[in-house]
Amino acid sequence: MPAKPPEDSLNDPAIDLPALTLAIKAWGRELGFADIRIADIDLSYAEPGLQAWLANGMHGEMAYMAAHGMKRARPAELLPGTVRVIVARMDYLPASIPAEWREHEQARSTDATQAVVSLYARGRDYHKVLRARLQRLADRIAGEIGEFGYRVFTDSAPVMEVALAQKGGLGWRGKHTLLLNRDAGSMFFLGEILTDLPLPVDAPVSDHCGQCRACIDVCPTQAILAPYQLDARRCISYLTLELKGAIPLELRALIGNRVVGCDDCQLACPWNKFAQRASVSDFDVRHGLDQATLVELFSWNEATFLKNTEGSALRRIGHERWLRNMAVGLGNASRSGGRDTTILNALQVRADDASPLVREHVLWALAQ
């Protein structure tokens, strides 16, 4: 919870705001953040795009995206008194990943038997990692200047993270709608501290996508309708993580073996040749998720799933959707590899699963 500042603490001449800003950035680096910037809170330029996106239903079943209206673009409505946002970047590529990691990941997506889990989801839950470290940063600030108003976020509240990070100069919005950085590509998480401290702001950076449309062309489901326009309802990350019901029939074959999330647009982006390794061990790969097969992950019962996803962002999809996703992957593997008895046997074991959702996807997979 934010601390309540004394009424005129922000006008205290003893607080050297430029010096404090430099200190905050240094403390952030000590905590494992790759970069810390300061943004103002004027996101009025982003409101028309947000309104149009919601009006066209491109958020799909993500009702929380529409629940707060334009509050997402108005940080001071979320936390009254907010005048600045401390925006943070934390790289997440595992330290052990090979130098040619993009080629390696692209090759795995063409091996139909492999279960491709998005890189960000192979380690510890980023919400926990960033939130804890941002809280430590806020505590450090309070230890320096006394109580101040703030609130910590990381992908957990109605906050337009990319827009704020863009305003603070952490990067520019790519055509796939993710933030891009010249020195780090897009393989990083974002976090924020909304605050009433009137810190000096950082300048935005210019766009460096040029005429490139690699991310648009590579998208398996053509979810990127045009530069900066993403229809979440077609995005594999949405279909495998956010969608609670059946995956649309017309999209199942396009998913291939991407069973949790999708990195294709990032793998194709030339800027990700500069992606940085994580400076913390939290994002190291767990349970062999960088080399697991579909049959192996489909065999996890609920107890195994819960054990192996403890402290992971994967747990939030639940065992039922986990099996749904794996069934789609197995169906696609069966189509591309012929009547593989290992795959068929794995599917037949769950043909009478207690879950109607799982049964429906298993029967579809067997029909392939």
CORURPE-V752889 format. One record per residue. N is the residue number from 1. PHI is phi as a letter, one per 20 degrees, with the letter a starting at -180 (* if undefined). D_FIRST is the distance of its C-alpha to the first C-alpha in Angstrom with 1 decimal. Layout:
# CORURPE-V752889
N;PHI;D_FIRST / N;PHI;D_FIRST
This chain:
# CORURPE-V752889
1;*;0.0 / 2;f;3.8 / 3;f;6.5 / 4;e;9.3 / 5;f;12.5 / 6;g;15.9 / 7;g;18.0 / 8;d;20.2 / 9;f;18.4 / 10;f;18.8 / 11;d;22.5 / 12;f;22.9 / 13;f;26.0 / 14;f;25.2 / 15;e;22.6 / 16;e;24.8 / 17;f;22.8 / 18;f;25.3 / 19;f;25.3 / 20;f;21.6 / 21;f;21.7 / 22;f;24.4 / 23;f;22.4 / 24;g;19.3 / 25;f;21.9 / 26;f;23.5 / 27;f;20.5 / 28;f;19.6 / 29;f;23.2 / 30;f;23.0 / 31;e;20.1 / 32;o;22.4 / 33;f;21.6 / 34;f;24.9 / 35;a;23.9 / 36;c;21.2 / 37;c;21.9 / 38;d;20.6 / 39;c;21.1 / 40;e;21.4 / 41;d;20.1 / 42;e;23.5 / 43;d;24.1 / 44;g;26.7 / 45;f;29.3 / 46;e;27.5 / 47;f;27.4 / 48;g;31.1 / 49;f;30.9 / 50;f;27.9 / 51;f;29.7 / 52;f;32.9 / 53;f;31.4 / 54;f;29.8 / 55;f;33.0 / 56;e;35.1 / 57;m;33.1 / 58;f;32.5 / 59;e;29.1 / 60;m;31.1 / 61;e;29.3 / 62;f;25.8 / 63;g;25.1 / 64;f;21.4 / 65;f;22.8 / 66;e;24.4 / 67;f;22.1 / 68;d;20.1 / 69;l;23.2 / 70;e;22.9 / 71;g;19.2 / 72;g;19.2 / 73;e;21.2 / 74;c;19.3 / 75;g;15.9 / 76;f;15.8 / 77;f;16.1 / 78;f;13.1 / 79;c;10.9 / 80;g;13.3 / 81;n;14.3 / 82;f;14.1 / 83;c;17.3 / 84;b;17.1 / 85;c;15.9 / 86;e;16.2 / 87;d;18.0 / 88;c;18.9 / 89;c;21.8 / 90;c;22.4 / 91;f;26.0 / 92;c;26.6 / 93;f;30.4 / 94;g;31.3 / 95;f;33.1 / 96;e;36.1 / 97;f;36.7 / 98;f;40.2 / 99;g;41.1 / 100;e;42.5 / 101;f;39.5 / 102;f;39.8 / 103;f;43.4 / 104;f;42.6 / 105;f;40.0 / 106;f;42.3 / 107;f;45.1 / 108;f;43.0 / 109;f;42.4 / 110;e;46.2 / 111;e;46.8 / 112;f;46.5 / 113;e;46.1 / 114;f;42.8 / 115;e;39.4 / 116;e;37.4 / 117;d;33.6 / 118;g;31.7 / 119;g;31.0 / 120;f;27.2 / 121;e;27.2 / 122;e;29.5 / 123;d;27.0 / 124;f;23.5 / 125;g;20.9 / 126;f;19.6 / 127;g;16.3 / 128;f;15.6 / 129;f;17.3 / 130;f;15.7 / 131;f;12.1 / 132;f;12.7 / 133;f;14.6 / 134;f;12.4 / 135;f;9.7 / 136;f;12.7 / 137;f;13.8 / 138;f;10.8 / 139;f;11.3 / 140;f;14.9 / 141;f;14.6 / 142;f;12.9 / 143;f;15.7 / 144;e;18.2 / 145;d;17.4 / 146;n;15.1 / 147;f;11.8 / 148;b;11.2 / 149;e;9.2 / 150;a;7.8 / 151;b;6.4 / 152;e;8.2 / 153;c;10.9 / 154;b;14.2 / 155;l;16.6 / 156;c;14.1 / 157;b;13.7 / 158;f;16.3 / 159;c;16.5 / 160;e;20.0 / 161;f;19.5 / 162;f;23.2 / 163;f;23.8 / 164;f;21.1 / 165;f;22.3 / 166;f;25.8 / 167;f;25.1 / 168;e;23.8 / 169;n;26.9 / 170;f;25.7 / 171;r;28.6 / 172;c;30.3 / 173;f;30.2 / 174;f;33.0 / 175;f;35.4 / 176;e;33.7 / 177;n;30.5 / 178;e;28.7 / 179;f;27.8 / 180;d;30.7 / 181;c;31.0 / 182;f;34.4 / 183;e;33.6 / 184;b;31.6 / 185;m;32.6 / 186;c;29.9 / 187;e;29.1 / 188;b;25.5 / 189;e;21.9 / 190;d;19.6 / 191;b;15.9 / 192;b;14.0 / 193;c;11.5 / 194;f;11.5 / 195;b;11.9 / 196;e;13.9 / 197;e;16.1 / 198;f;19.6 / 199;f;20.5 / 200;f;24.0 / 201;e;24.0 / 202;e;26.0 / 203;e;28.9 / 204;f;29.2 / 205;d;31.9 / 206;e;34.9 / 207;f;35.6 / 208;c;37.9 / 209;e;38.7 / 210;l;42.0 / 211;e;44.4 / 212;f;42.9 / 213;c;42.2 / 214;g;42.1 / 215;f;38.8 / 216;f;40.3 / 217;f;43.6 / 218;e;42.3 / 219;g;39.9 / 220;g;41.5 / 221;d;40.7 / 222;l;40.9 / 223;f;37.4 / 224;e;37.2 / 225;f;39.4 / 226;a;39.7 / 227;g;38.0 / 228;m;34.2 / 229;c;34.8 / 230;d;33.5 / 231;e;34.4 / 232;g;31.8 / 233;f;34.1 / 234;d;36.5 / 235;f;34.2 / 236;f;34.6 / 237;f;30.9 / 238;f;30.2 / 239;f;33.2 / 240;e;32.4 / 241;d;28.6 / 242;e;27.6 / 243;f;30.8 / 244;e;31.0 / 245;e;34.7 / 246;f;37.9 / 247;f;38.2 / 248;g;40.7 / 249;g;44.2 / 250;f;45.0 / 251;d;42.1 / 252;f;42.5 / 253;f;45.3 / 254;f;43.4 / 255;f;40.5 / 256;m;42.8 / 257;d;41.2 / 258;e;37.7 / 259;e;36.0 / 260;b;32.3 / 261;m;31.3 / 262;b;33.7 / 263;d;34.1 / 264;g;37.4 / 265;f;36.4 / 266;f;34.7 / 267;f;37.7 / 268;e;40.0 / 269;f;38.2 / 270;g;40.1 / 271;f;37.1 / 272;f;35.9 / 273;f;38.7 / 274;d;36.3 / 275;g;33.4 / 276;d;31.9 / 277;f;31.4 / 278;f;28.0 / 279;e;27.3 / 280;c;25.4 / 281;e;27.1 / 282;g;24.4 / 283;e;26.4 / 284;f;29.7 / 285;f;31.6 / 286;d;31.4 / 287;l;34.3 / 288;m;36.6 / 289;f;34.9 / 290;e;36.6 / 291;b;40.1 / 292;f;39.8 / 293;e;42.3 / 294;f;41.8 / 295;f;44.0 / 296;f;41.9 / 297;f;38.5 / 298;f;40.2 / 299;e;41.4 / 300;f;37.9 / 301;f;37.7 / 302;f;34.4 / 303;f;34.0 / 304;f;34.7 / 305;g;32.4 / 306;f;29.4 / 307;f;30.4 / 308;f;30.8 / 309;d;27.7 / 310;f;25.3 / 311;m;22.3 / 312;d;23.8 / 313;f;23.0 / 314;f;26.4 / 315;f;25.5 / 316;f;23.8 / 317;f;27.2 / 318;m;28.7 / 319;f;32.2 / 320;f;34.0 / 321;f;33.0 / 322;g;33.5 / 323;f;37.1 / 324;g;37.5 / 325;f;36.8 / 326;f;39.1 / 327;f;41.8 / 328;f;41.8 / 329;g;42.1 / 330;f;44.9 / 331;f;46.7 / 332;f;46.7 / 333;f;47.8 / 334;f;50.6 / 335;f;51.7 / 336;e;51.9 / 337;d;53.3 / 338;m;55.8 / 339;e;56.0 / 340;f;54.1 / 341;f;54.7 / 342;f;51.5 / 343;f;49.4 / 344;f;51.5 / 345;f;51.3 / 346;f;47.5 / 347;f;47.3 / 348;f;49.9 / 349;f;48.0 / 350;d;45.3 / 351;f;47.6 / 352;d;47.2 / 353;g;43.4 / 354;f;41.9 / 355;e;39.5 / 356;g;41.3 / 357;f;39.1 / 358;f;40.1 / 359;g;43.7 / 360;f;44.0 / 361;f;42.9 / 362;f;45.0 / 363;f;48.0 / 364;f;47.5 / 365;f;47.3 / 366;f;50.5 / 367;f;52.2 / 368;f;51.7
